[in-house]
């Protein structure tokens, strides 16, 4: 599939991709995958890494996750902060 982008959209995509340290193509694919998620894929990181479940157990495990729109800071996950 070939998608024709306007020059303005190409410039915006290139600028954002540069900020994130990825190619414009990777950013476009990530945006499309976020907007139209595959039922068997899991986003691991914002740098466009995907993992496909290998069996039914992994499919069920991935299906229970929720995208909260942010990643909690690592210090939230320490035992000291967990009990506060």
Protein Blocks (a to p, Z undefined) as FASTA:
>chain_A
ZZdddfklmmmmmmmmmmnopafklmmmmmmmmmmccfkbccfbfnopacddfbfklmmm
mmmpccehiacdfklmpmklmmZZ
